[in-house]
Amino acid sequence: MASRPPLVLTVAGSDSGGGAGIQADLKTMLALGVHGMSVLTAVTAQNSLGVQGAWELPEEAVRAQYRAVVDDIGVQAVKTGMLASAGLVETVAELLASTGAPVVVDPVGVSKHGDPLLAASAFDAVRDRLLPTATVATPNLDEVAQLTGLVVEDETGMRRAADAILAYGPRWALIKGGHLAGDAVDLLTDGTVEHWLRAPRHDNRHTHGTGCTLASAVASGLAKGLDVPAAVGEAKAYVTGAIAAGFSLGGGIGPVDHGWSFRR
């Protein structure tokens, strides 16, 4: 009998176009050699052009899915994505606090196309309830602005952003600088040590799902027993390859290629 792979749970919304959300998370987990499981928080009608509609699930449905997986199968890492509302954020934060596994929080606020995926009333719950449960928080610069009010324009600003995010309680902050000019640079820090992760910027507009993919890759590394810097380094390399291989889909922004490593 084959040995069981590490177990990773994603708590996120569905992307009907398959490029982000639960679909991206599970593809990433498969590519990185872990068993992916899911708790669905919301359903979106979504394609390469944007989000046409979103419907959150009841809190009791989210709680039941989570307990069904964790109480029977167990988890070695959890990743959170789209949580939609303050009620769902608080429900998920309560569940995470009692789980005892590493947690990667991707504080999803808007889609790649700029469509809101988190109610404005939920940001306090993200700051006060969700971020304190995180082993690693992975905001992009738009999410940094939503959560802290800081507008980041350079690497010095990324340091300030990391300090502001860490003040809410995560053990590590991974500030994603993909929206800045130049190389794709991210900053990982726990407030005492800094790791700057740099990769060449690929001239490819098809980058839908990068945030979900990176957070899921970090969670996969943690489930495999890597420490945070090693898990983030592996995740950065995987996402860089996926961006380089991103492909056209529909009439808008296509997805990164989660299976790029299988086709090298």
Residue frames relative to the residue before (quaternion, step in Angstrom):
aa qw qx qy qz dx dy dz
M 1.0000 0.0000 0.0000 0.0000 0.00 0.00 0.00
A 0.4841 -0.6777 0.4721 0.2888 3.58 -0.89 0.93
S 0.5126 -0.6278 0.4811 0.3341 3.56 -1.14 0.62
R 0.5226 -0.6521 0.4585 0.3022 3.55 -1.13 0.68
P 0.4007 -0.6989 0.5265 0.2716 3.60 -0.91 0.81
P 0.6480 -0.4881 0.3941 0.4319 3.57 -1.25 0.25
L 0.3729 -0.7534 0.5171 0.1608 3.56 -1.16 0.75
V 0.0005 -0.7966 0.6027 -0.0469 3.57 -0.76 1.09
L 0.1878 -0.7818 0.5899 0.0740 3.55 -0.96 0.95
T 0.1445 -0.7637 0.6222 0.0934 3.56 -0.95 0.91
V 0.1365 -0.7548 0.6396 0.0507 3.54 -1.03 0.94
A 0.3420 0.7528 -0.4565 0.3286 3.55 -0.01 1.29
G 0.5806 -0.5811 0.4468 0.3544 3.54 -1.36 -0.03
S 0.5047 -0.6401 0.4949 0.3010 3.53 -1.31 0.35
D 0.1724 -0.7377 0.6441 0.1059 3.55 -1.13 0.79
S 0.3504 -0.7810 0.4765 0.2004 3.58 -0.31 1.24
G 0.6457 0.5188 -0.3221 0.4584 3.59 1.20 -0.41
G 0.4951 -0.7291 0.3715 0.2921 3.56 1.31 -0.06
G 0.5957 0.6243 -0.3552 0.3595 3.59 1.21 -0.02
A 0.7879 0.1860 -0.0775 0.5819 3.56 1.13 -0.61
G 0.7088 0.4972 -0.3002 0.4004 3.57 -1.26 -0.37
I 0.8387 -0.1589 0.1449 0.5003 3.52 -1.27 -0.61
Q 0.6521 0.5338 -0.3252 0.4291 3.57 0.94 -0.88
A 0.6658 0.4821 -0.2998 0.4841 3.59 0.92 -0.86
D 0.6307 0.5526 -0.3348 0.4299 3.56 0.98 -0.85
L 0.7066 0.4655 -0.2753 0.4563 3.58 0.78 -1.00
K 0.6249 0.5249 -0.3424 0.4656 3.60 1.05 -0.69
T 0.6425 0.5244 -0.3127 0.4631 3.55 0.99 -0.87
M 0.6665 0.5120 -0.3033 0.4491 3.56 0.88 -0.93
L 0.6311 0.5160 -0.3292 0.4766 3.58 1.01 -0.79
A 0.6733 0.5098 -0.3015 0.4425 3.58 0.87 -0.94
L 0.7546 0.3844 -0.2040 0.4910 3.59 1.06 -0.69
G 0.6217 -0.6477 0.3105 0.3124 3.54 1.19 0.50
V 0.5961 0.5185 -0.4022 0.4627 3.58 1.10 0.61
H 0.4855 -0.6341 0.5120 0.3163 3.56 -1.32 0.32
G 0.2078 -0.8086 0.5433 0.0882 3.56 -0.55 1.19
M 0.0613 -0.7632 0.6431 0.0111 3.54 -1.10 0.86
S 0.2234 -0.8314 0.5040 0.0693 3.57 -1.07 0.57
V 0.1282 -0.7013 0.6942 0.0996 3.46 -1.38 0.60
L 0.2477 -0.7927 0.5450 0.1152 3.56 -0.50 1.21
T 0.1893 -0.8074 0.5532 0.0789 3.58 -0.78 1.08
A 0.8007 -0.0016 0.0518 0.5968 3.58 1.13 -0.64
V 0.2819 -0.7183 0.6083 0.1858 3.52 -1.28 0.44
T 0.0856 -0.7914 0.6024 0.0589 3.57 -0.87 0.89
A 0.2968 -0.6572 0.6520 0.2344 3.51 -1.31 0.49
Q 0.1593 0.8238 -0.4951 0.2253 3.54 -0.10 1.34
N 0.0316 0.7793 -0.6255 0.0185 3.54 -1.12 0.71
S 0.7729 -0.3576 0.2350 0.4685 3.59 -1.22 -0.30
L 0.6656 0.5161 -0.2910 0.4537 3.59 1.26 -0.35
G 0.7374 -0.3662 0.2388 0.5149 3.58 1.18 -0.35
V 0.6105 -0.5336 0.4460 0.3789 3.53 -1.38 -0.23
Q 0.2211 -0.8056 0.5402 0.1012 3.57 -0.57 1.16
G 0.7971 -0.0913 0.0596 0.5939 3.58 1.20 -0.39
A 0.0620 -0.7880 0.6116 0.0337 3.58 -1.22 0.50
W 0.0584 -0.7887 0.6117 -0.0203 3.55 -1.00 0.94
E 0.2703 -0.7788 0.5428 0.1606 3.58 -0.57 1.11
L 0.4574 -0.6617 0.5225 0.2827 3.54 -1.22 0.55
P 0.5977 -0.5585 0.4189 0.3940 3.60 -1.18 0.44
E 0.6203 -0.5650 0.3956 0.3735 3.55 -1.13 0.65
E 0.6513 0.5205 -0.3326 0.4408 3.61 0.97 -0.77
A 0.6233 0.5285 -0.3442 0.4623 3.61 1.11 -0.59
V 0.6449 0.5041 -0.3149 0.4804 3.57 1.03 -0.78
R 0.6592 0.5053 -0.3092 0.4632 3.58 0.91 -0.88
A 0.6650 0.5105 -0.3096 0.4487 3.60 0.93 -0.85
Q 0.6364 0.5151 -0.3341 0.4669 3.60 0.97 -0.79
Y 0.6677 0.5221 -0.2986 0.4387 3.56 0.88 -1.00
R 0.6924 0.4724 -0.2829 0.4662 3.56 0.83 -1.00
A 0.6071 0.5659 -0.3577 0.4280 3.61 1.02 -0.75
V 0.7017 0.4512 -0.2663 0.4828 3.57 0.93 -0.89
V 0.7385 0.4559 -0.2583 0.4243 3.56 0.62 -1.13
D 0.7005 0.4904 -0.2905 0.4295 3.60 0.89 -0.89
D 0.7390 0.3821 -0.2290 0.5054 3.60 1.09 -0.60
I 0.7991 0.3218 -0.1484 0.4857 3.57 0.67 -1.13
G 0.3298 -0.7393 0.5151 0.2816 3.56 0.94 -0.91
V 0.1743 -0.7732 0.6001 0.1076 3.56 -1.28 0.27
Q 0.2632 -0.7522 0.5806 0.1669 3.54 -1.24 0.55
A 0.7651 -0.0242 -0.0526 0.6413 3.56 1.37 0.01
V 0.1763 -0.7606 0.6178 0.0931 3.54 -1.24 0.62
K 0.1208 -0.7623 0.6325 0.0657 3.55 -1.12 0.79
T 0.1352 -0.7821 0.6006 0.0971 3.59 -0.95 0.82
G 0.1230 -0.7810 0.6098 0.0556 3.54 -1.17 0.74
M 0.8382 -0.0271 0.0575 0.5417 3.58 -0.73 -1.08
L 0.0370 -0.8167 0.5756 -0.0159 3.58 -0.69 1.14
A 0.4262 -0.8056 0.3549 0.2081 3.55 1.41 0.17
S 0.8443 -0.0185 0.0829 0.5291 3.63 0.57 -1.10
A 0.6616 -0.5024 0.3765 0.4100 3.55 -1.29 0.34
G 0.6393 0.5390 -0.3320 0.4365 3.58 0.98 -0.80
L 0.6774 0.4699 -0.2958 0.4826 3.58 0.94 -0.83
V 0.6055 0.5461 -0.3583 0.4548 3.61 1.01 -0.73
E 0.6905 0.4790 -0.2839 0.4617 3.57 0.86 -0.96
T 0.6282 0.5323 -0.3313 0.4607 3.58 1.02 -0.76
V 0.6903 0.4725 -0.2803 0.4708 3.57 0.85 -0.98
A 0.6304 0.5333 -0.3405 0.4496 3.60 0.96 -0.78
E 0.6363 0.5245 -0.3183 0.4676 3.58 1.01 -0.80
L 0.6634 0.4979 -0.3025 0.4695 3.58 0.96 -0.85
L 0.6646 0.5157 -0.3087 0.4440 3.58 0.91 -0.89
A 0.6412 0.5629 -0.3281 0.4055 3.57 0.97 -0.85
S 0.7381 0.4013 -0.2250 0.4934 3.59 1.17 -0.52
T 0.5567 0.6688 -0.3634 0.3328 3.60 1.26 0.01
G 0.2907 -0.8101 0.4744 0.1847 3.59 0.98 -0.73
A 0.5918 0.5219 -0.3844 0.4791 3.60 1.21 0.37
P 0.6184 -0.5202 0.4072 0.4256 3.61 -1.18 0.36
V 0.1652 -0.7893 0.5885 0.0577 3.55 -1.06 0.82
V 0.1315 -0.7493 0.6448 0.0736 3.55 -1.00 0.93
V 0.1273 -0.8038 0.5801 0.0330 3.57 -0.60 1.17
D 0.0939 -0.7412 0.6640 0.0293 3.53 -0.75 1.16
P 0.2093 -0.8343 0.4962 0.1181 3.63 -0.10 1.24
V 0.1100 -0.8583 0.5000 0.0358 3.53 0.61 1.25
G 0.0756 -0.8159 0.5730 0.0157 3.56 -0.76 1.09
V 0.7958 0.0260 0.0212 0.6046 3.55 1.02 -0.89
S 0.5189 -0.6207 0.4842 0.3331 3.55 -1.26 0.41
K 0.7148 -0.4166 0.3376 0.4490 3.56 -1.34 0.09
H 0.7102 0.4542 -0.2472 0.4777 3.57 1.13 -0.68
G 0.5944 -0.5970 0.3561 0.4043 3.58 1.28 0.00
D 0.4704 0.6694 -0.4496 0.3584 3.59 1.25 0.20
P 0.4619 -0.6969 0.4638 0.2932 3.63 -0.83 0.90
L 0.1084 -0.8022 0.5862 0.0333 3.57 -0.95 0.95
L 0.7287 0.2870 -0.2076 0.5862 3.57 1.31 0.12
A 0.4702 -0.6798 0.4847 0.2859 3.56 -0.82 0.99
A 0.5753 -0.6072 0.4223 0.3493 3.57 -1.02 0.79
S 0.6441 0.5441 -0.3132 0.4371 3.57 1.11 -0.68
A 0.6386 0.5663 -0.3187 0.4121 3.60 1.25 -0.27
F 0.5049 0.6885 -0.4295 0.2943 3.61 1.16 -0.33
D 0.6089 0.5363 -0.3638 0.4575 3.61 1.03 -0.64
A 0.6576 0.5038 -0.3164 0.4622 3.59 0.96 -0.80
V 0.6146 0.5282 -0.3493 0.4704 3.59 1.04 -0.70
R 0.6875 0.4850 -0.2865 0.4582 3.58 0.85 -0.96
D 0.7922 0.3860 -0.1755 0.4389 3.56 0.72 -1.12
R 0.7910 0.3262 -0.1496 0.4955 3.59 1.05 -0.73
L 0.7566 0.4174 -0.2284 0.4485 3.59 0.82 -0.97
L 0.6850 0.5061 -0.3096 0.4228 3.60 0.74 -0.98
P 0.6342 0.5306 -0.3676 0.4256 3.67 0.95 -0.58
T 0.6430 0.5185 -0.3361 0.4525 3.63 1.18 -0.34
A 0.5946 0.6508 -0.3391 0.3285 3.58 1.23 -0.43
T 0.3707 -0.6494 0.6192 0.2396 3.49 -1.17 0.76
V 0.7706 0.0063 0.0201 0.6370 3.55 1.07 -0.89
A 0.1332 -0.7461 0.6457 0.0932 3.57 -1.01 0.87
T 0.1655 -0.8386 0.5183 0.0247 3.57 -0.82 1.03
P 0.1235 0.8257 -0.5453 0.0757 3.67 0.61 0.97
N 0.3470 -0.6596 0.6074 0.2750 3.52 -1.25 0.52
L 0.7273 -0.4679 0.2654 0.4262 3.58 -1.24 0.14
D 0.5968 0.5379 -0.3669 0.4689 3.59 1.12 -0.54
E 0.6754 0.4837 -0.2900 0.4752 3.58 0.97 -0.86
V 0.5745 0.5574 -0.3708 0.4710 3.59 1.12 -0.59
A 0.6706 0.4972 -0.3013 0.4607 3.59 0.90 -0.92
Q 0.6567 0.5122 -0.3159 0.4545 3.59 0.97 -0.83
L 0.7436 0.4356 -0.2257 0.4544 3.57 0.93 -0.90
T 0.8167 0.2635 -0.1003 0.5035 3.59 1.00 -0.81
G 0.4452 -0.6863 0.4603 0.3448 3.58 1.17 -0.48
L 0.5477 0.6221 -0.3955 0.3957 3.60 1.27 -0.07
V 0.2062 -0.7392 0.6285 0.1267 3.56 -1.00 0.87
V 0.1846 -0.8157 0.5453 0.0571 3.57 -0.48 1.24
E 0.0560 -0.8225 0.5659 -0.0121 3.54 -0.78 1.08
D 0.7952 0.1114 -0.0572 0.5933 3.61 1.23 -0.19
E 0.7267 -0.4481 0.2936 0.4300 3.55 -1.31 0.05
T 0.5800 0.5517 -0.3814 0.4624 3.61 1.11 -0.51
G 0.6451 0.5161 -0.3089 0.4713 3.55 1.04 -0.78
M 0.6085 0.5481 -0.3549 0.4509 3.57 1.09 -0.63
R 0.6145 0.5313 -0.3476 0.4682 3.59 1.07 -0.68
R 0.6604 0.4956 -0.3096 0.4716 3.58 0.91 -0.88
A 0.6321 0.5326 -0.3284 0.4570 3.57 1.02 -0.79
A 0.6474 0.5217 -0.3232 0.4519 3.56 0.94 -0.86
D 0.6448 0.5153 -0.3220 0.4637 3.59 0.94 -0.84
A 0.6665 0.5072 -0.3050 0.4533 3.57 0.95 -0.87
I 0.6584 0.4893 -0.3102 0.4805 3.59 0.98 -0.79
L 0.6569 0.5171 -0.3169 0.4479 3.60 0.92 -0.88
A 0.5853 0.5945 -0.3680 0.4105 3.59 1.13 -0.56
Y 0.6537 0.5051 -0.3122 0.4691 3.59 1.21 -0.41
G 0.7143 -0.5474 0.2325 0.3689 3.59 1.21 0.11
P 0.5156 0.6144 -0.4719 0.3661 3.68 1.07 -0.10
R 0.5518 -0.6160 0.4390 0.3511 3.59 -1.14 0.55
W 0.7871 0.0902 -0.0277 0.6096 3.57 1.06 -0.80
A 0.1772 -0.7395 0.6353 0.1346 3.54 -1.25 0.55
L 0.1126 -0.7508 0.6483 0.0580 3.54 -1.00 0.93
I 0.1140 -0.8066 0.5797 0.0211 3.56 -0.23 1.30
K 0.2354 -0.8050 0.5358 0.0974 3.55 -0.53 1.23
G 0.1768 -0.8361 0.5167 0.0522 3.55 -0.50 1.22
G 0.2502 0.8263 -0.4786 0.1599 3.56 1.19 0.46
H 0.6542 0.5181 -0.3195 0.4489 3.60 1.18 -0.43
L 0.5623 0.5802 -0.4015 0.4313 3.61 1.24 -0.06
A 0.5610 -0.5813 0.4582 0.3707 3.57 -1.26 0.31
G 0.7097 0.4521 -0.3296 0.4281 3.55 -1.28 0.36
D 0.8008 -0.2372 0.1949 0.5143 3.55 -1.22 -0.53
A 0.5073 -0.6091 0.5091 0.3355 3.54 -1.27 0.47
V 0.0403 0.8305 -0.5474 0.0951 3.57 -0.19 1.29
D 0.0715 -0.7691 0.6349 0.0202 3.54 -1.04 0.91
L 0.2402 -0.7546 0.5945 0.1394 3.55 -1.21 0.58
L 0.0762 -0.7631 0.6416 0.0187 3.54 -0.85 1.08
T 0.1780 0.7871 -0.5739 0.1395 3.57 -0.78 1.01
D 0.2747 -0.7265 0.6009 0.1891 3.52 -1.26 0.51
G 0.6668 -0.4955 0.2908 0.4747 3.56 1.29 0.25
T 0.7509 0.3209 -0.2024 0.5405 3.57 1.25 -0.30
V 0.7815 0.1710 -0.0885 0.5935 3.58 1.04 -0.76
E 0.2149 -0.7794 0.5789 0.1063 3.56 -1.05 0.81
H 0.0706 -0.7438 0.6625 0.0528 3.53 -1.15 0.76
W 0.1419 -0.7764 0.6108 0.0631 3.58 -0.67 1.13
L 0.1223 -0.7994 0.5874 0.0310 3.54 -0.68 1.12
R 0.0348 -0.8221 0.5665 -0.0447 3.55 -0.56 1.22
A 0.0381 0.7685 -0.6378 0.0342 3.52 -1.13 0.76
P 0.5592 -0.5913 0.4385 0.3813 3.59 -1.08 0.56
R 0.4348 -0.6867 0.5182 0.2662 3.55 -1.08 0.76
H 0.2802 -0.7716 0.5516 0.1478 3.57 -0.71 1.09
D 0.4120 -0.7041 0.5278 0.2364 3.54 -0.99 0.90
N 0.4176 0.6759 -0.4749 0.3785 3.54 0.44 1.27
R 0.2995 -0.7865 0.5154 0.1617 3.60 -0.53 1.13
H 0.6196 0.5681 -0.3448 0.4176 3.59 1.21 -0.35
T 0.2255 0.8020 -0.4961 0.2446 3.53 0.27 1.39
H 0.2941 0.7665 -0.5238 0.2270 3.60 1.17 0.42
G 0.8010 0.3076 -0.2313 0.4585 3.57 -0.91 0.96
T 0.3920 0.7523 -0.4740 0.2362 3.60 1.20 0.03
G 0.6791 0.5087 -0.3073 0.4308 3.60 0.88 -0.89
C 0.6453 0.5082 -0.3082 0.4799 3.56 0.97 -0.89
T 0.6691 0.5248 -0.2901 0.4390 3.53 0.93 -0.98
L 0.6621 0.5024 -0.3132 0.4595 3.59 0.90 -0.89
A 0.6787 0.4901 -0.3056 0.4536 3.60 0.82 -0.94
S 0.6593 0.4990 -0.3112 0.4685 3.58 1.00 -0.78
A 0.6312 0.5252 -0.3291 0.4663 3.56 1.08 -0.71
V 0.6286 0.5160 -0.3368 0.4746 3.59 1.02 -0.75
A 0.6561 0.5054 -0.3135 0.4646 3.59 0.91 -0.89
S 0.6290 0.5338 -0.3371 0.4537 3.59 1.01 -0.76
G 0.6582 0.5048 -0.3106 0.4641 3.57 0.96 -0.81
L 0.6461 0.5103 -0.3219 0.4674 3.58 0.98 -0.82
A 0.6464 0.5192 -0.3221 0.4569 3.60 1.00 -0.78
K 0.6726 0.4835 -0.2898 0.4795 3.57 1.14 -0.60
G 0.6172 -0.5968 0.3241 0.3973 3.57 1.29 0.08
L 0.4396 0.6802 -0.4735 0.3464 3.60 1.21 0.17
D 0.4584 -0.6251 0.5303 0.3434 3.56 -1.17 0.46
V 0.7282 -0.4682 0.2637 0.4254 3.57 -1.24 0.34
P 0.6821 0.4714 -0.3339 0.4484 3.68 0.73 -0.82
A 0.6607 0.4954 -0.3168 0.4666 3.61 0.96 -0.77
A 0.6451 0.5167 -0.3240 0.4603 3.60 0.97 -0.82
V 0.6694 0.4872 -0.2990 0.4745 3.58 0.97 -0.83
G 0.6343 0.5298 -0.3333 0.4537 3.58 1.00 -0.75
E 0.6503 0.4978 -0.3073 0.4846 3.58 0.98 -0.84
A 0.6561 0.5193 -0.3075 0.4530 3.56 0.97 -0.87
K 0.6349 0.5314 -0.3285 0.4545 3.58 0.96 -0.85
A 0.6597 0.5038 -0.3111 0.4629 3.60 0.93 -0.88
Y 0.6523 0.5144 -0.3151 0.4589 3.59 0.96 -0.85
V 0.6874 0.4770 -0.2896 0.4649 3.60 0.85 -0.94
T 0.6121 0.5472 -0.3571 0.4454 3.60 0.99 -0.72
G 0.6645 0.4881 -0.2970 0.4817 3.57 0.99 -0.81
A 0.6515 0.5210 -0.3117 0.4549 3.56 1.02 -0.80
I 0.6350 0.5123 -0.3293 0.4753 3.60 1.06 -0.72
A 0.6408 0.5341 -0.3269 0.4441 3.57 0.92 -0.89
A 0.7453 0.3914 -0.2027 0.5002 3.59 1.08 -0.75
G 0.3375 0.7657 -0.4906 0.2433 3.61 1.25 0.10
F 0.1711 -0.8249 0.5377 0.0347 3.55 -0.97 0.86
S 0.6051 -0.5659 0.4347 0.3531 3.53 -1.30 0.48
L 0.0689 0.7741 -0.6247 0.0758 3.55 -1.04 0.85
G 0.8210 0.0633 -0.0680 0.5634 3.60 -0.60 1.06
G 0.7116 -0.4829 0.3328 0.3869 3.53 -1.23 -0.51
G 0.7231 0.4335 -0.2343 0.4841 3.59 1.24 -0.02
I 0.7953 -0.2315 0.2171 0.5165 3.55 -0.94 -0.99
G 0.2875 -0.7739 0.5451 0.1459 3.57 -0.68 1.11
P 0.5876 -0.6094 0.4134 0.3352 3.57 -1.29 0.21
V 0.5532 -0.5011 0.5188 0.4168 3.50 -1.37 0.10
D 0.4546 -0.6819 0.5049 0.2710 3.58 -1.23 0.48
H 0.2692 -0.8038 0.5122 0.1380 3.57 -0.22 1.28
G 0.7269 0.4295 -0.2446 0.4768 3.57 1.15 -0.49
W 0.2789 0.8110 -0.4882 0.1616 3.58 1.24 0.27
S 0.6672 0.5240 -0.3258 0.4172 3.59 0.94 -0.78
F 0.6120 0.5431 -0.3517 0.4549 3.59 1.20 -0.42
R 0.7582 0.3895 -0.1836 0.4896 3.58 1.16 -0.58
R 0.3282 0.7573 -0.5083 0.2458 3.59 1.20 0.32
